Amino acid sequence: MNKMFPTALLLLSSTISGATFANFTAIECNDCSATAAQQQATKALANQETKSIYVVDFVNYNVKKFKQDGDAVSTTTMTLSENLQVNNHYAHRKVNLRSID
């Protein structure tokens, strides 16, 4: 009985933190040009409700953030926490992605 409350608290906190890390959308575009990455982002953003998307390139070890503003899709600066969030999401690949602005 004494361990029930800490166990429930740990389960609740892991569920909440997992939902926080699952709030982004990323697509892969390996070894593609800036134009191809923007086209992939534009196509993906047209089918989603989110206003931003991350394009991940595992060949060149980089990630770009694209943001939709009206009909225009453009690159935007990533924060350090966003870069860490993407790297944590792809930790199983054992790569360290850097943001490209």
N, C-alpha and C positions, 0 to 999 in steps of 0.2 A: 504494500500500500504506500510505503514511503517513496518508492521509486516511480509511482504512477504519474505524479504531477510533473517532475522533471522530464520524464519521457514524453509526456504530452506537450510540454512546452518546447522541447527540442524538435518534435515532429511538426508543430505549428510554425516554428521559426524557419525550418528548412523548406516548408511549403511556401511560405511568404517570400523568402529569398529566391527560391526557384522561379516563382512567377515574375519577380523583378528582372531576372536575367533573361527571361524568355520574351521580353517586350520588343525585340528588334527583328528585322527581316534582313537576311543576307543571301546573296546569290553568288555563284561562282562564275568567273570569267577568266580562265587561265590563259596567260600570255596574250591578252587582247589589247588592242590599242585604246587610247582615250576615247575615240569616237565609238568604238564597239562597246566599251564599258558603259558609255552614256546611253547608247541605244538599248542595251540590256536593262539598264535602270529605268528608262522611260517605259519600256514594255512591261516591266514588272510593276511599276507604280500605277500604270493604267488599270491593272487588275486588282488593286488593293486599296484599302481605306487609309493606310499609313501615309504620312507625308515625307518620310525619309527611308532610304534603303542603303545597305552597305554592299559594295561590289568587292568580292574577295578574289585575289590572284595568288594562288599558291605557288606558281612557278617563279614569280618575281618577288614573293613574300611581301605583298602590300595590300592595303585595303583603302577604298575610297568611299566617302559618304556622299550620296546624292540626295538632294532635297527638291520636292515639288512645290512650286509657287505658282498657283494658277495652272496654266498649260505648260509653263517652262520648267525644265528639269536641269539643275546645275549642280556642280560640285560645291561642297561646303566644308569648312574646317571641322575636323573631329576633335573632341575633347580627349584628354588623357583617359578619363573614365570610360568613354565609349570604346577607345582602342583596347583597353584592358578587358572590357566586356566581350568584345569580339574574340580576343585572344583566349579568354577563358572558355568561350563557347567551342572553340576549335582546339582545345588543349590536347585532345586525343590524337591529333595529327602531329604533335611535337614540333610545331613551327612557331615562330614569333613574327607576326605580321606588323608592319609599320604603316602608319597613315601617310597617304600621299595627298597633298592639297593642291 
